[in-house]
Amino acid sequence: MSSPPDEAAVQRHIAAFEADLASAKSPQDAQAVRDKYLGRKGGVVASWMQLIATASPKEKPNIGRWANELKQAIEARWVTYSEESAAQARPAGALDVTLPGRIPLLGHRHPLTVVRERMEAIFARMGFTSVEGPEIEDEWHCFDALNMPAEHPARDMQDTLYLSSPMPGESGRPDDLRTLLRTHTSSMQIRYMQANEPPVRIIVPGRVYRRDDLDLTHSPAFGQIEGLAVAEGISLADLKGTLLAFAQEMFSSKSRVRFRPSFFPYTEPSAEVDISCWQCDGAGCAMCKKTGWIELGGCGMVHPAVFEAVGYDAERYTGFAWGIGIERVAILRHQVQDIRLFFENDLRFLEQFPY
């Protein structure tokens, strides 16, 4: 040994260890450097510990102290070197557990879902129950029971998507009718009235299908909410009051509604319902095309022929019905110019609705 153990010797060996470690070209070279200083046979620390056996009682504590100090210093530097080497040797794309975590992006509900739920909630507060039915229907429930027999021109207006296989017979209608993708959710109103006696107060939300080209304002598949109320003494005033309350909660507390005469085979009288433009309060602006009014949907009093089809007493009961497009309401609420944006899953569009 070139020099006795002391503080200066400790510092020299530490410096020499760091120099040797820095010059190591491989993990095997680094391990050899460690063994040179900490190895049990021939290591610097081990050789210092061996001196204790032959040292005087006065020198033994000092030799032990310097040996331990050198050992701790070299072990600390070896741990640092090992961690740095492991980090540098990590392959590309490997997980670094020392990095801070990434907060995941959270999704949210689709704007059409939010609009539908809000519409359902408004009518639920008025006492309407939400029911759903099959999207694949038969001609009787979708047309015949709604006062649209085979020769009725309204069936041509629906642009129906027919399917090939007939449905099995059900009570109250002929067998072997053609199946189709329903053109409106009114077919579920028929099914509900067949199974339930008055009074009736339901809404029927769901997807409907028509042979339309996809453009700015049309889609071959879209959402619709239809409502039905049947009881004794129901009048057109009840219908108007219901739709007025809906418009004031959905759009603006200042909303007004008006009925324009129209024709639907399953209601008589029938009307198109308009709401006053909430942007200009009916004065006329670009949104309402200077008219002060915006079309919302169709409505009317249930035709007696519909009651006869489901076995209701048309002399005793009256009722009203309406149909409103979910996309129509969403377009009006959010001033969207192209209905296709709701279906294309473009995050740049959907992220503007942070529900």
Number of C-alpha atoms within 10 A of each C-alpha: 7 5 7 13 21 14 14 12 15 21 14 11 17 18 13 14 18 15 12 16 21 12 11 14 9 10 12 10 14 19 14 16 23 18 15 18 23 20 16 12 12 13 16 19 25 17 17 20 18 12 16 16 10 9 12 10 10 8 13 15 13 15 20 17 15 20 21 16 15 24 18 12 14 21 14 10 14 19 11 10 15 13 11 11 12 10 11 9 9 11 9 6 6 7 9 9 7 7 7 7 7 6 6 6 6 5 10 12 11 16 19 18 14 15 17 20 13 14 21 18 15 16 20 15 9 12 12 19 17 17 13 15 17 13 18 16 24 25 26 23 19 26 24 20 23 27 22 20 15 13 8 13 11 16 18 10 9 16 14 16 15 17 13 8 11 15 16 10 11 9 7 13 15 11 14 14 16 15 19 21 21 26 26 24 27 28 24 23 25 19 15 18 20 16 8 10 13 15 14 17 20 22 28 25 27 20 21 19 22 20 15 14 11 12 11 12 13 17 18 15 16 19 20 22 22 23 22 23 22 23 16 13 10 15 15 16 9 14 19 18 12 13 21 21 17 18 22 16 15 16 16 16 13 13 19 19 20 16 16 12 12 15 15 20 20 24 24 17 17 24 20 19 25 21 25 25 27 23 14 15 16 18 14 17 16 10 16 19 11 13 14 20 24 19 18 20 17 23 32 27 24 26 22 20 20 21 24 14 19 20 13 19 12 16 9 9 17 23 27 26 24 24 23 19 21 21 24 20 20 19 17 16 13 10 10 15 11 12 19 16 13 17 12 10 11 10 8 8 11 19 13 9 13 10 11
